[in-house]
Amino acid sequence: MAYVKKIRILHVAQAAGGVDRYLKMLLKYLDKNRFENIVIASHDYKQEEYRGLADHFEYLDMERSIGYRDLKAAVSLRKRIRYYQPDSIYAHSSKAGALCRLANLGLSSLCVYNPHGWSFMMQVPNRKRKVYALLERGMAFFTDQIVCISEAEKKAALQHHICKASKLHVIKSGVDIQTYRKRKPSNVQKKDLHIPETSIVVGMVGRLEPQKGADIFLKMAELLLQKRTDIHFLLVGSGAQKQDLLNFAGTHGFLENVHITDWVQDPYDYIELFDIAVLLSRWEGFGLVIPEYMLCQKPIVATFCDAIPELIQNGQNGFLVPKEDAKTACDRVLDLLDDKELQTKFKQNGLKKVYEQYDIQRVSKAHEVLFEMIQNQGR
């Protein structure tokens, strides 16, 4: 049998959280007989979790904020590109995307970029949004293909004239259904989190940062506790807002009903405890946790923004509520708690949708086609 040279992909990732989970699932199902995968990541990543997934793993000093250290990071990354000589560089998230394209200037590697949510989709002042769009537009000239994880991302790119439609490749995100089906029952119990066994658990998974709306979640919690006292609220994640959230709950007298896990290895262990799953994002490139909720068969309340309506059809497999609207979110949670048949409907329809549309193996296959296509086409 003739030897076939593997396509070498250099993955660069700065933001952790959902991007980390996405990258690990993607690497797991990429054909290892056809692709060699190298991961260069920020120190927010855990090297041991990439053993068996990546052929090589290295750390690079990358920060989320923009600063003078970015130039040093780009120079260091350029040295590694020259060392590994990848066929393609795959940049995950906006910071990695900027560094990769700067580092790759004048070199021969092809460049694929996945923003995992455009920076100009964030709720920032209009002037800053225009600057972000301008930067993305300029960087797009040095990009061979841009992966959009939702139709909403592609639409936003076209509306902001980031690049031609031919450079945008939609590969909707997904979850690892096969691994979930084989996983052992969770050992995490309510008592481990100091939640009374008979309590209802309303939960949310996400970074404790403005994007995910954990502050709106707690405003909803306060309203719910005015209606029912048997509810506890579980936030699965870590982030800069943690102390502010705890202060809010303490000041408003319901701290004992709020539980924050910090970072966890396996969010599914905690999603399994939810009676109602919530995501109140202010902006969202995809919302990976929603198909995770669906896979766990949890009825969902989420905000109507960006890509989320692609995942949830209001009243069919979940409820959609306006952004920043804690009152409506509270009402929809109460509707679900009062209607077991509706809960069952949402669970069944959600599970059907995730099996039909959001299997990560489909995502990996689509990436294989993409990498081979741009390899064959060249520049």
N, C-alpha and C positions, 0 to 999 in steps of 0.2 A: 504494500500500500504506500503510495507516494506521500511524502511529508508535506503538510500544508501549514504554512506559516500562520501563526495566530495573529489576530488583530490586537494590537496593544492599546488599551484605553487607560488614560490617566485621569482618575476622578479627583476633583478638588472640592472640598466642602468646608465651609466655615460655620454656618448656622447648624445647631444640633436639633434636638426635638424631633419634629416630624420629618425633617430632611434626613436625619440619622436613620430613622426607621425605614424610610423610603429607600435609602441607599443600600442598607443591609438586605432588604427583601429583593431589590433589583439584582444585586450581585449573586444572591443565592441561586437564582434561576437562569442567569446568563450562561450560555453553553461554554463550559470550561475547555472544551476541545477546540473551540473557535476563537475564544477571547482570553487575553491575559489582562488582569485588572490590577491596577496600582492605585492605592488610595493615599492622598495627602490631605490631612485634616487638621483642624484647630485642636487645641488641647481640651475642648469640650467633649471630644470623642474618646472612646475607650478602645485601645488597640486590641485587647484580648477578645473583644466582641467581633473582630474582623478576621480572626484566625479561621482558615478554611473557606473564607469568602473572598479575600483579596490575596493575590500572589505576593504583593509587597504593601507595606503600610509605613508611612512616615508622618511625623508631626511638622506643622509649620506654624510659626507665631502669627496668627491672624486674629484681629479684633473686630467686633461687630461695628463699633463706631469708626468713623472716618478720621484719619489722622496721619501724622508724618511717618508713623511706623509702617504705613501701607507700602511706601516706596521700598523699604528694606525687605518687606515680605515679597514684593513683586520681583526684586533682584534675586532673592533666594529661590523663589519658584522658577525663575528663568533658568537657573543653574540645574535644577532638577529636571526640567523639561529637556535640556540639552543632554543630561546624563541618561535619562530613560528613553529619549527619542520615541515618544508614543506616536502611533498613527493618528489617534484622536485624543483631544483633551475634552473632558466632560466636566463643566463647571456647574456646581449646584448652589443656587441662591445668589443674590445680587453682589455681595462682597466678593465671593469666590469668582463670580463672573467677571467683575472688573479686574481683579488681580490676574486671572488667567489670560485675559485678552491683552493686557498690558505686557505681561511676561512673554507672551507668544509672538509679539510683534517681530517680523522679520524671520521667524523660524518656520519650519516646514509642517508642523503638526496641524491637522484640521481641528477646528474648535466647535464644540457643541455646548450650548448654554441652556440651562433650565432655571428660570428665576424662582420657581416655587412660590409665586405670588409677586407681581410687579411692585417695585418700590413706589411707583407713582399711583398705585391703588390704595396706599395707606391714607389714613385720615391725618393729613398734615396741611399746613397753610398752602394756598393755591400757588404761591410763588415757588415754594419748595417742590411742589408736585411738578411744576413745569421744568424745574432744574433737573429733577430725576428723569423725567421723560426725555429731556435733551441729552443727558448723559447716556441713557439706554439707546437712543437713536444713533449717537455717534459710535458707541461700542458695537452696534449691530453690523457696521461695515467690516468689522474684523471677526465676524462670526459666520460659520458655514451653515449652521442650522440651529434654530431655537425651538426647544421642546416646551410646549404649553401643556400643563397638566389638566386643563379644562377648556371648554369652548369659550368660557368667560374670559380667560386669559388671552386667548387669540383675538377675541373681539376687542378687548382693551388695547392690545398692541396695534391693531389696525386703526382704531379710533385715534390713537396718539401718534400714528405714522411712524412707528418704530422701525419697520422694515416692510418689504414686499410680502404678500401672502405666501409666495412660494418658499420663503425661508422659514415659515412657521409650521411646525409639525405637531399636531395634537396627539398626545398619548395620555389619556386620562389615567389618573393614579389608581392604585388598587391595594388590596390587603392580601395577606398570605393565608388563604382559605385552607390549604392543605395542612399547614402547620397547626392552625387553630383546631382543626378536626382531630388531630392526633395529640393535642396537649392534655396533660394531666389536670384533673380538677384543682382549682386554686386552693391553697392552704390559708389564704387570707380570709379572716372572718371579721364580722362586725365588732366583736369584743376586742380584737387586736387594735382597733381604732377608737375604742371607747364609745362605740355607738350601741345603744340599747338594741337587743335582739328583735324587739317588736316594732322598732321604728321604721318608717318609710325613708328610703335614701334617694335623694335627688342629687345627681352628680354631674361633674364636668371634667373632662381631660383637656389640658392645655397649659402652655406657659403662662405664668402669672405676670402678664404684660398687657398693656392697653389693647393690643390687637384682639385678644381672645375674650375680652369683656368680663373678666372675673369680678370686677367691681359692679357691673350690671347684674351678674349672677347673685351677689350678696344683697343688692337692693330687692331683687325678686324674692330672695330668701326671707327678708324682713317682712315683705307683704304676705308671703305664704304662711308665716308663723302667726300672723294676725287672724288667719282663717283656721289653721290647724296647728296643734302643738306636738304632733307625733312625727314630725319630719326632721331629719338631719341632713346636712349638706356636706358633700364630699368633693373637694377640689384635688385633682390628681395632677401634680406638676409643681414646678418651682419657678422662681423669678423675682424680679425687683419689687413687685407689688405686694409680696407676702405680708410684710409688717403692716402696711397700710390697710390691707384687707382684715387682718386680725384686729387692728385698732378700730376699724369701722364696726365690726361685729361686737367688740367689747363695749364701745361707746353706746351702741344701740341695744345692748342687753341680750344678745343671743350668741355670745361666744361659745357657750357649751354645746351649741347645735352645729358648729362649723368645724370641719376637720380638713387639714391640709397635709398631704402625704410627703411633699417635696418630690424630688426626682425618683422615679421607680423604674426598675428593670423591665417589668412586664405590665403595661397598663391594663391588659385584659383581666388580670387578677382582681383589679379594683372595679372595672366596669361590671364584672359579674355581680357585684354587690348593689349596683344601681337598680332602683325601681323605675325611675325616669331619668333619661340621659339628655343633657342640655349642652348646646354650644351657642353662645351669644356673641360671636365675633363681630367686630366692626368692619373688618375686611378679610377676605379669604380667597387665596388662589385656588384652593380645592376644598380643604376641610377633611383631611384623611381620617380623622377620628369618627366622622359620621358613618362611613362603611364599617368601621370597627364596631360602633354601636349596633349597626344592623346585624353584623355577624353574631354578636352576642344576644340578639333578639331583645333589644331594649326599645321601648317607645321613645320618640325623639321630639324635642322642641328646639328649634334653631332659628337663627336670624335669616331674614330674606336679604341676602347680599351676595354679590359676585357669583361664585360658582355653586353656592349652596342650593339654589333652586334646581340645578342639574341633578342633584342627588335626592332631593326631597320634593315630592309633589304634595302640596298642602292638602291635608285631609285624607291622603291616601296611604302614605308611609311615614307620616310625621306631620308636625305643625310648623309653619313658618310664621315668624313674628317680626315686626319692624325693628330696625336697629335702635339701640338705646331705650327700648320700651320694656322696662321691668314689669309694669302693670299687666300688659298683654301676655308676657311670658308667664307671669303668675297665674293668670286666668286659664291659659292653655294647660299648664301643669295640673291645675284643679280639675279641668275637664277630663283629663286622662285618668286621674285618680278616682273620679266618680264613674268612670265608664270602662269596665273590664273588657267588654266586647270591642271597643275602639282600640284599647291596648293590643288585643290579640290581632286585630286587623293590621295595625301598624307593624307589629312584629313580623307577621307572615309576609306582608308586602315588602318590607325592608330586606328580609332574608332572601327573598326571591330576586330582588334587584341586585344585591351584592353578588350573588352567585352568577347572575347573567351578565353583569357589566363590569365588575370591579375585582377580578381575580388578578393578583400580581403576576402570575405566570403569563398572562396576556401582555402585561406591561413589559416584561423582559423580552418576550418574543418580538414585540414591536420595536424595542431598542436594537435588537439584533439586526432586524431589517434595515433600520436607520443607519447603523454604523457601517454595514456592508454597502449600503447605497452610496453614502458619501465617500467611502473608501474607493469604490469603483469609479465614481465620477471625478474624484480629485477636486482640485480648485477650478 
